[in-house]
Amino acid sequence: MPAYIPFPEWIQPQIIPGLPFQWYGMMYLVAFATTYLLVRYQVKQKQLQVEDGVVTDLFFWTILGLLIGGRLVAVLVFDESRYYWRHPLRIFWPFDESGRFTGIQGMNFYGGVLGATLAVLIFARRKKLDILEWGDMLTAAIPLGYTFGRLGNFINGELYGRVTTAPWGVIFPHAKRLPLAETWVRETAVAVGLPIDASADLINLPRHPTQLYEGLTEGIIAWAIMWFYFRRRKTFPGFYIGFYIVSYGVFRFIIDYFRMPLGSDYLIRLAGDPTIPPDRLLTPWNFIASQAWSAAMIVAGVIILYVFYRRHRSRQAGDDAGATPPASSRRKIRKKLSR
């Protein structure tokens, strides 16, 4: 019995064949709508008195910042070809050189976070909103929306993982073919029950569906913890911001052991056999470059949690110091003063 899952033939990037509308773009719209509705729910639950249209305007500028930041970092930092450095006008141009509509393909999560954060900070400052309060509401909603973005990656058959013999390994149609001359490639094919064409030189092996791993952990689990656990407990302003940064960094760092290095996401080998190809590299002392970003996020999130917690405690101490003493204390003070 085959121990792998063929990529479903009915899943196609185009919503309607022949028309320039893709599921990836649709997933982004669903993600934005989900996050928007969750923020609106929190505003209503907290009974915040805000001007009409503030939430809508905030989302417009946040999405704009996310798209600009995510696109710029993807093509100017992580694109090894440096094509967009030579053709900057094509960064946001949705047509290829032949004039065919392709949409804007290629986004980077870290760049999107940076762009969205800057947009929120600028908007909140101009509208005189409590940055930490609104940042917490956004952060408590974003992970569930993020899940749909990873589903879009799966539908596109991109950002797949390394080769696996796990029964849930998926054969992605656009994955890198591997040479059958390699012993480990042939052994893997036999182990999962994949038929081998004697006349073929290359074969497509099952890979970890890391898009779904990320959607589950960085999306659903992170959101559920914040939404159903921490929202019922007393936290401090900025807690959700720091928690999500830490949780995303932890989940992403672990999943990147299974994710296939692509483009400039080169390997960092600290130990182990240097001849092991990246398609099957799964050792704790070998990393890919994006794990350095994840580690930095974990450190930054811990620092943010500590700073916001100390700030909250300091404000509490200040409020307690300025509070009116109880009646018994006031009577003792009056007696001392009357002596």
Helices and strands as residue ranges (DSSP letters): E 5-6, H 23-46, H 54-76, H 83-86, G 88-90, H 109-127, H 131-156, E 170-171, E 178-179, H 183-192, E 202-203, H 210-214, I 215-221, H 222-224, I 225-229, G 230-232, H 239-255, E 267-269, G 278-280, E 286-288, H 290-321, H 327-338
